[in-house]
Amino acid sequence: MGTRPSVAQRLSLARAADEFVLATVMLFIAVTAVRWLRDPDSALYVADLDVAIAVIGAFSGAVLTALILTAPGRRSGGHMNPAVTVSLWLMGAFPGRRVLPYVLAQLAGSAAGSGLARLVWGRPVALPSVGYAAIRPAPNWQPVSVFLAEAGGMAAIVLVVGFVVARSHGTRLLPYAVGLSVALVIALLGTRSGGSVNPARQLGPAVLAGQTEDLWIYLVAPVLGAALGARLDRLLGRRRPPVRVARAEGSPSPASAGSSAPDLAQGHAPHQKQTSAPG
């Protein structure tokens, strides 16, 4: 009995470590994609920004889905996004004691992945046209508009997650629904607000690029949007098919959303499916 808390703590830290690895890989791939598509000297350079954003969106969605389905993604739930972790907690699908370790791991992975891309690809990553893949809003978009768009985009993703999970066998489709949702948000908002909807997606690139003036928007808006989405999901009163709740803190849970699949520990959301959420 006396060893159970320490075992649970180690398992919780191990899952946070999985989130760090996933976020690191996600940011490395994101910066790499922008480096190849937006560096004028690249063989894959796409001059038209709208086309480039559409390609990046589709690629990012596919990468997100793939990461959720990896072994680390299945173990941790593949959140890769502090807003996703918070929304799952608010929806009763994720234990509150794991929120802070997950968020810290995701943000640390953001910095690590961005820095790794700089080490691997060198100077092109720091060019103004690439800028560490830091998100930039359109010049004519005011901070209020950017905030509302980023919050609204994240709220929409959370509602999609709630809708899919409420369907029978929806958990199997969740990684794909999340990837598609994120791809659409990037395609629709990429040339407007930036379409980040993920604090971990912006933190590392923005800090390394020295682009911190509007960073607070990209850190705060997605979390508030996730909270709004979770609240709306509750108001809709969707019922999840009951499933066996994991008995141990370390029991694996199926992957799903952005951002991931939430795991359910005993005593948490006994009537909700184990799922994940977006990155």
Long-range contacts (C-beta under 8 A, 24 or more apart in sequence): 7-249, 7-250, 8-249, 8-250, 11-248, 11-249, 11-250, 12-97, 12-98, 12-101, 12-249, 13-101, 14-75, 14-250, 15-75, 15-76, 15-77, 15-98, 15-102, 15-250, 15-263, 16-76, 16-98, 16-101, 16-102, 16-104, 16-105, 17-105, 18-72, 18-73, 18-75, 18-76, 19-72, 19-76, 19-79, 19-80, 19-102, 19-105, 19-106, 19-109, 20-105, 20-106, 20-108, 20-109, 20-112, 21-72, 21-109, 22-67, 22-70, 22-72, 22-73, 22-76, 22-78, 22-80, 22-109, 22-279, 23-80, 23-105, 23-106, 23-107, 23-108, 23-109, 23-110, 23-112, 23-113, 23-200, 24-109, 24-112, 24-113, 24-116, 25-67, 25-113, 26-63, 26-64, 26-67, 26-80, 26-109, 26-113, 26-200, 26-201, 26-279, 27-109, 27-110, 27-112, 27-113, 27-114, 27-117, 27-133, 27-200, 27-201, 27-204, 27-205, 28-113, 28-114, 28-116, 28-117, 28-120, 29-63, 29-113, 30-60, 30-63, 30-113, 30-133, 30-201, 30-205, 31-113, 31-114, 31-117, 31-118, 31-121, 31-125, 31-130, 31-132, 31-133, 31-205, 32-117, 32-120, 32-121, 33-59, 33-60, 33-133, 34-130, 34-133, 35-117, 35-121, 35-124, 35-125, 35-130, 35-133, 38-129, 38-130, 39-124, 39-127, 39-129, 39-130, 40-129, 41-124, 42-124, 49-191, 50-191, 53-186, 53-187, 53-190, 53-191, 53-195, 54-187, 54-190, 56-186, 56-190, 57-182, 57-183, 57-184, 57-185, 57-186, 57-187, 57-190, 57-195, 58-183, 58-187, 60-182, 60-183, 60-186, 61-179, 61-180, 61-181, 61-182, 61-183, 61-184, 61-186, 62-179, 62-183, 64-178, 64-179, 64-182, 64-258, 64-259, 64-278, 64-279, 65-175, 65-176, 65-178, 65-179, 67-279, 68-174, 68-175, 68-178, 68-179, 68-255, 68-256, 68-257, 68-258, 68-259, 68-260, 68-261, 68-276, 68-279, 69-175, 69-255, 73-255, 73-260, 73-261, 73-276, 74-252, 74-253, 74-254, 74-255, 74-261, 75-252, 75-253, 76-102, 76-260, 77-253, 77-255, 77-256, 77-260, 77-261, 77-262, 77-263, 77-275, 77-276, 77-277, 78-175, 78-255, 78-256, 78-257, 78-258, 78-259, 78-260, 78-261, 78-276, 78-279, 79-106, 79-257, 79-258, 79-259, 79-260, 79-262, 79-276, 79-277, 79-278, 79-279, 80-106, 80-109, 80-198, 80-200, 80-258, 80-259, 80-260, 80-278, 80-279, 81-106, 81-197, 81-198, 81-199, 81-200, 81-201, 81-222, 81-258, 81-259, 81-260, 81-277, 81-278, 81-279, 82-106, 82-107, 82-198, 82-199, 82-200, 82-222, 82-223, 83-154, 83-197, 83-198, 83-199, 83-222, 83-223, 83-225, 83-226, 83-259, 84-158, 84-198, 84-226, 84-257, 84-258, 84-259, 84-260, 84-277, 84-278, 84-279, 85-260, 85-277, 86-223, 86-226, 86-227, 87-154, 87-158, 87-161, 87-226, 87-227, 87-229, 87-230, 87-277, 88-260, 88-262, 88-275, 88-276, 88-277, 90-226, 90-227, 90-230, 90-231, 91-162, 91-230, 91-233, 91-234, 91-262, 91-269, 91-272, 92-268, 92-269, 92-272, 93-262, 93-264, 93-268, 93-269, 93-272, 93-274, 93-275, 94-262, 94-263, 94-264, 94-268, 95-265, 95-268, 106-199, 106-200, 107-199, 107-200, 107-203, 107-204, 109-200, 110-199, 110-200, 110-201, 110-202, 110-203, 110-204, 110-205, 111-203, 111-204, 111-207, 111-208, 112-204, 113-204, 114-204, 114-205, 114-207, 114-208, 115-204, 115-208, 118-208, 126-208, 126-209, 131-205, 131-209, 131-211, 132-204, 132-205, 132-206, 132-208, 132-209, 133-205, 134-202, 134-205, 134-206, 134-208, 134-209, 134-211, 135-194, 135-195, 135-196, 135-201, 135-202, 135-205, 135-206, 135-218, 136-194, 136-211, 137-192, 137-193, 137-194, 137-214, 138-191, 138-192, 138-193, 141-192, 141-193, 143-214, 143-217, 145-193, 146-193, 146-194, 146-214, 146-217, 146-221, 147-217, 147-220, 147-221, 148-221, 149-189, 149-192, 149-193, 150-189, 150-193, 150-194, 150-195, 150-196, 150-197, 150-217, 150-218, 150-221, 150-222, 150-225, 151-221, 151-222, 151-224, 151-225, 151-228, 152-225, 153-185, 153-188, 153-189, 153-193, 153-195, 153-197, 153-222, 153-225, 154-197, 154-198, 154-221, 154-222, 154-223, 154-225, 154-226, 154-229, 155-225, 155-226, 155-228, 155-229, 155-232, 156-181, 156-185, 156-229, 157-181, 157-182, 157-185, 157-197, 157-229, 157-257, 157-258, 157-259, 157-277, 157-278, 158-225, 158-226, 158-228, 158-229, 158-230, 158-232, 158-233, 158-277, 158-278, 159-229, 159-232, 159-233, 161-256, 161-257, 161-275, 161-277, 161-278, 162-229, 162-230, 162-233, 162-236, 162-238, 163-238, 164-256, 165-240, 165-256, 165-272, 165-273, 165-275, 166-238, 166-239, 166-240, 168-241, 170-273, 170-275, 171-254, 171-256, 171-261, 171-273, 171-274, 171-275, 172-254, 174-255, 174-256, 174-257, 174-261, 174-275, 174-276, 174-277, 175-255, 175-256, 175-257, 175-261, 175-276, 177-257, 178-256, 178-257, 178-258, 178-259, 178-260, 178-276, 178-277, 178-278, 178-279, 181-258, 181-278, 182-258, 182-259, 182-278, 182-279, 194-218, 196-222, 197-222, 197-225, 197-258, 197-278, 198-222, 198-258, 198-259, 198-278, 198-279, 199-223, 200-279, 201-279, 239-271, 240-271, 240-272, 240-273, 241-273, 242-270, 242-271, 243-272, 243-273, 243-274, 245-269, 245-270, 246-274
